[in-house]
Amino acid sequence: MPRASLDKKPHEVAAMFDRVAKRYDVTNTVLSFAQDRRWRRLTRDALDLAPGDRCLDLAAGTAVSSVELAKSGAEVVACDFSLGMLREGIGRGVPLVAGDALHLPFADGSFDAVTISFGLRNVSDTVGALRELARVTKPGGRLVVCEFSHPTRPAFRTVYTEYLMRALPEVARRVSSNPEAYVYLAESIRAWPDQSALAGLVTEAGWRKAAWRNLTGGIVTLHRAIR
């Protein structure tokens, strides 16, 4: 099957994730050298969730990230447009909802906090998705975007880009149920805006006090903002 194109047609991207769902979590752990677990914990910390809060985990995939967020005592709803990914999350103890990031199936102001991890770059309209997240968030609510970004040191950036375009697809061939999808994912990471540019898009979408924190040398960045 061909991988999804960088045009990010929703049905193609959803189908791609359906095909990688079976081994998605183990592949991510291998490719990130187990850093994915740390990134999930830091996302939960950045959201500052409390018991009784209601949190939307968009692009939740198999709901592993949602389970981590729920450790705070908050009520966490996992939402994704890949039915294959959601099926893998059945039995994890969090509500699973099929939904499109650009047309979320929730009322205005439904959540105290919203988050999306490693999914925003797969949406066809970045600002549109951020606006839709703002719509379903209460005034004063929090946004955290955990996403791949640009390493801050030039030498490290060169090594990382080489890993993305050469080593990552090769490792994926050994552990993934759909290795070709990881060529698309590597390309999408390389084409993604840097930290400052993404913060500008967050602000453009109507969020306030946009800020970011680099993780793992800037490979991943946590973007935070207030509704």
N, C-alpha and C positions, 0 to 999 in steps of 0.2 A: 504494500500500500504506500502511495506517495505521502510524504510528510506535509503538514499544513504549510501554506506559504506565509510570507511576512505580510500579506494583505490582511491576514487575521480575519478571514471569513468565519463567523461564529460556528457554523455547522462543521467546517473542516477542523477547527481547533478542538471542538467538543469531541469529534470522532477520534482525533489524534489522542486525546487524553483517555477516551474509552479504551483504546488499544494498549496504553501503557499502565492502566490501572492496577493490573494484577501484581506487578512487581515494582510499583511506583515508589513505595516507601523505602524498600531495601535499596533500590537504585539511588535514591537521593542520599541515603546515609553513606553509601560507598563513594559516590561522586564528590560529596562534601567533606570526606574524611571525618564523618560523624559530627561535623559542626552544625548540622541541621537541628540537632537536639538543643544545643546552646542557643541558637537563633530563636527557636520557639519559646524558650524560657525567658529570654530578654524581651521578646514581643509582649509576653504576658506582663512582665514587670513594667514595661513602658505604658501599657494601657491603664495600669493602676486600678484594676478591677476590685470591687468589694462585694461581699455577699449581698444579694438582692439586686445587683446591677443586671441589666439585660444587654448582651453583647452579640453583635452579628459578626460571624467569621465568614467573610466572602471568599470565594475561590478556595473553599476549605478542602477540596479533594476528598481524601478518604477519612477526613475528620480527625486525623492525628493532632493537628494544630488546635482543633476545638477542644479535645480532651485536655490538652495542656492548659488552655485558657480556663476551663471549668474547674481546675484545681484551686482557683481563687475563691470559689463559692458562688460565682456569678452564673446566671442562666445564659448559656451560649447556644446560639442557633447556627448550625453549619449549612452554608448555601453554596451550591456549585451548579454549573450548567452541564456537567458531564455525568450522565446517569451511571456510567460504568464506575466512575470514581465513588459516587455516593453508595453504590451497592457494596463496595469494599468497606465502607464505613458503617454498615449495618451492625448493630450489636455493641457499638462503642459508647452508648449511654447518653448521646446528645441528639436533639432533634435534627433531622436531615430534610432540607428543602431544596427542590430543584428550582433554579432561578437564573435569569440573565442579569449581568451586572449593570446593563443599561436600562433595565425595566424590572427593578426589584419588586417582588410580590409582598411588600410590606407597606403599612400606612406611614404617613409622615410622622416623624418624631417617635418611632417605635423603640429606639435603642439608646442606652446611655453611652455606649461606645461601639465603634465599628473598626474592623481591621481586615486587611487583605495581604496575604503573604505569597510572594512569588506568582501572583496572578494578574496584577495590574498591567504588565507589559503584554499580556495575551488578549487584552480587550481592544477592540477596534477603535474606540474613542476614549482616550485616557481622561480628558477633562470631563466628558459626559459621565463616566463611571464615578469619578470623584464627586460630581454634583449629585448624582443619585445617592451616593453614600451620605452626603450632607442632608439630603431630603429626609432620609429615614432616621437621622440622628436628632436627639433632643437638643435645644439650645444649651450651650455649655458642654455638650458631649465631646468625647475624644475620638480622634482618628489616629491609627498607627498603620503605616504602610511598611511592610518588611519586603525589601526587593533587592535583587542584584544591582550593583552600581559600578562605579569606576574606581579601581585602586588609586590611592592618593600618591604613591611613590612611582615615578616613571619606570624605574628598573623592574619593580614588582609588577607593574601594569603590563609590561612587555611579556614577562614570564606567564602571567595569568592569561593573556590573550592567546598565547601559544597553546596553553593547556586547553582553553575553551575550544579552539578550532581544530586541534589535532588529537590531544589525549582524551578529552571528554567523550567524543563519539566512539573512540576505540574501546574505552572502558565500558561504555553503555552497551556495546555489542556483546560484551561478556555477561552482563547482569540484567539488562532490560528486556521486557517482552516486546518492545518495538524500538530498536536502536535508532532507526532513521529519525524518529521524533526528536532525539537529542541533538541532531544536527540543526534542526530548526531552533531548538531551545538555545543552543550556543550562539546562533546567529542573532536571535532576538535579544540576548543579553548584550552582545557587542553593540547592537544598534540602539540600545536604550539610553535615554537622557542621563546626564551626570547629576550629581547631588543637587547642585544649585538650580539646574533647569527643572528638575522634578519638583523642587520646593516652589518654584514659580508657578507650575501647573496646579499644585495644591491650592495656592493662594488664588489663582484665577478661577478655580472652581467654587470659591466662596468660603474657604476655611480661613481661620485666623491663627496668628502666632505660629506659622510654619517653621519648623526646625528639624534638624537631623543629627543622627549619631552614627558614625562609621563603625562597622564591625569587621573584624578579620582584615584589617588594612584597607577597608573600603570595598572589598568584594561584595559585601552586603551592607545596606544602610537602612536604619530605622528612621522613617519620616513621621513626625508627630505634628498634630494641629488640633485646634479647638473649633467647634461649631459656632 
